[in-house]
Amino acid sequence: MEIFNQNMTILQGRNPSLADAVLKSVEGHLEVVINKNGDPVPFVFRDGKKMPLHSKVAPVKEAERFVENIDTESHDLYVVFGFAFAYHIEELLKKTGKEVTLLVVEKDIFILKAALESRDLSLLLGDRRLILLASPDEEEIADALKGKSSAKVTFITHRGSSQYARQYYAEMVETCRSYLSTKEVNIATLVKFERLWSANIMRNILYYTRCPGADIFYDRFKNIPALVIAAGPSLEESIEDIRALRNRAVLIAVDTAYRVLLKHGIEAHFCISVDAQTVNARYFEGVEKTDTILVADPMVHPSVFRLFNGRRVTFGIAFEMMKWIEKICGSHGEITHGGSVSTNAYDFASRLGCSPILMAGQDLAFTGGRAHVRGSYLDELVHSRTNRYHGAEVYNRRQVRALPPLLVPGIRTEKVETNQKMMIFRTWFARLKRKDLYNLTADGVRIEGVSPGAFSDFSFPEPGESPAEMRDHVFSSESSGVENAEEINEKLHDRVTRMLKELAALKPVLSRAVGFAENLAEQLQGSDRDGRKVDYILQKLDETDRLIASRKTIKDIISFSSQRTIHTINEGYDLSEGDSSLSEDVLVAKRSRYLYDGLLSALQFNEGILGKLLILLK
């Protein structure tokens, strides 16, 4: 009991909720045997058989051999599946560096409790490198991994735990891998588009002030079916079924599918556009006036607004650091981003109050070896780039092979080819667990938790007022309530003018901080370090940090445009090839210099786009 209380005191200080769960845990079917060396070994029962989680004879030696086969120098995040009695965890902590993180997942809390009762694990539990989870859900895993470096990660499955609960730990591996893949994609996307998003929001400001918010439609289509139409290769098989639903369901098309539907004489009620790249504007090029209402994120390329020949509404601004614009212009309605325009389209349907929500063209796979439905702009783009040396098949193959292929269960085909990026979107839809969400896509990836079906399975009566009439009624009655644009422009003009003055005052401060951080790295690397000079530099850098932190809005917009820099540091990437051999204090100094340099670059970028915004507002 003394060992248990000692362990629990430390666990209570590190993780009170886990300690509470241990105290409340129900005894499981487990037996602890003390071997001849005095080592406690847990035995669990499965299918009527008793099986050890560690070596019955020498669990410590087994742990040493286990860790010998692990690269303990090249990783900074170890995700271990199976805690058991922690012999392998202790050995891994001995062999790894001071800056690593060990995330350990244990299936059964009664096993964890038995370990705390049987072994003195106080040093292990007190080690700040250890994060311990027992039977966690996806949110707990995400919280545990948030902010943790994923530049050098490895997954380790404890053999005894896996033999006991193979299916559980296999699923946990996929959950963690999926989270980290999603995180990597999100970081890569943020790094690639951070400045484009900022620039587009500024360039679209006049559209944003003059368009109604998408929220004028929220909750106005209660219990009306919605069909979310993506541009997967199998969409062409669903065209006639979609046509039949025109007056019975709200048709919400992603921008990639919009023109395909028009070619077949189908006008969607809404078209969703969220991508910041120029190519997305091509979906509307040359299209005649339409009754479809464009629902656009304010960060889309400005050409989208110029080329779309119809009515428009906009979402609210997704990024907290750009909310100052929304506070002046008024809220336009929240929308959930899942990395794909089809996730936005689903969320829009949900916010309309629609039920059930059906999906078509949501292949999330290279059905028939294609990336998009025939006739979409991206499909036509493939053909426009063909020549006698490189046919359409070559370009399709390049798209399909851009990431390593995965074979997964299909809707109609036994196995369909997809990739990790599209699997992220599959996971997003699977997590919804919405009972009235149905996937009517003709073929593609089977989404767990989303019922597959056929259009013929559903019978929807024609409502008294058609979805188009309901939409038009809402737009005509609500869009007239948009606040005076000139007054908003004046408020924005005043705010931007103040921000430009703040940026001008901050620029020399950051310039000096770059020089200070560079001097600090030189001092720390040199053999004749001047302690007083180091203290002076650190004091000046602290003053810089306090000044930046005090300028809330300016700090936010600069940090939003510095995500490449921030994630390079937070995710543990080396700044150059030789950095791994440097001492920790020199690395910190180099990263500080890299950070201030990135912030200064972001400041200069924002000076430019705010200056252009000021001209627009005039």
C-alpha angles and dihedrals in degrees: 000000000000092000091049093050091048092051092044093052090058094042090050090056094047102036116008095178092053091046089052091050090051091053091050096044120122118234112264131207098277136130126199117211123190110219125212091271090057094251116142112230121192120223120196129193124235128166089352093304129113113228131179121233091208136024110296092215107034116007092165093053089046090053091050092052090046093054092044088071093053124087100236097177107051101055135069098187123050118184108197122193111208128030099190106154092335101238089134092045092055091050093047091052089052093054101041130078130262095255100053127106123222114199109190123192120198121187101206124046091200088064090052091049092050090051091052090049095047107039137041099242097161095119092048094046091048093051108111090211091068124088111182124196128180119204091334126189122225093268092055091050091049091049092049093050096041110119092004118130113257097178092101111023132156132185120222124188117199106229098219093048092047092051089053098045107013098157094048095051093044088056091046090053090054092046093053093042090050092050093050092045090051090048092050092049091048092049092046090049092047092048092048098046107025095108095036090056092050093047093047093050090053093045091049094050095110091050088048094053093048102041123082117242121262087237091078084082097045114121091359095111100052113179093353111133117248129203116205108203119202127180102247118147093258094058092098089066090060100048098103092045089052091050090055091055096053094107097030104052140029106259111213113183127190111232093252090060097040099089093041089059091047091054087059093048095256120132112197115220091229135016120203121212124176108145119112097209126104093237091071091064089061090071088073100038113127094001115143124233111301140195090220114110116227113225104197136181109231089237095065117116109279090238088071090067092043097049100039106097102205147047120322141200128179137217123234119268110276099205118084092211091060096047091105087081092053092048089060098039098038131247117304097187134278123264129187117238118211099170096264130074088233090063089054090048091052092049091049090052090050093050090050086064093244121163132213102024115206128191130209130178089022094134098145083192142081093258110191089001093293131120098206141017117279111266097029116126091249090052091049089048089061091056093046089060097050125109136165091282098044118035129189090270090061093053092045089051091051091053092047093048097043087105128024109282123246127198114215137164112287135212095243104356115066093233128014129190119245138142139236094266093058090043087062089060091046089055090049092057093041091057092058092076088192112165095206094053114104130181109218093171109140093228141343136088117356107233114215112231094020113098113233117218148149129255088244089064090070131067115190121182117222108260121233090250115036120235089248092054092046090050094048092047092053094046095049094047099042106034093066089067095071110129119252106287095210092056091049090048091055092051091048091047091054093047095048091048090054092047092052089053090051091049091050090052093047097048098078090045092057092043089056091045090057089054093046092051090049091051090048092055090049092049094049093047095047124090094227099058115184106217094195092051091049090051091049092051092048090050091052092048090050089053089051092051092050091049093051092046091053093058098073103180095036091047090052098050092044092049090048089058093046100059094121089058096042095049093045087060100037095046093052100245116160114242093219139004096263097050096093090072095053124101118257095252092052090048090052091051092049091048090049090054090048091049096050091045090052092048091050091050090049091049091054091048092051091047087059098048094042089051090053090046089054089055091050092050091051 
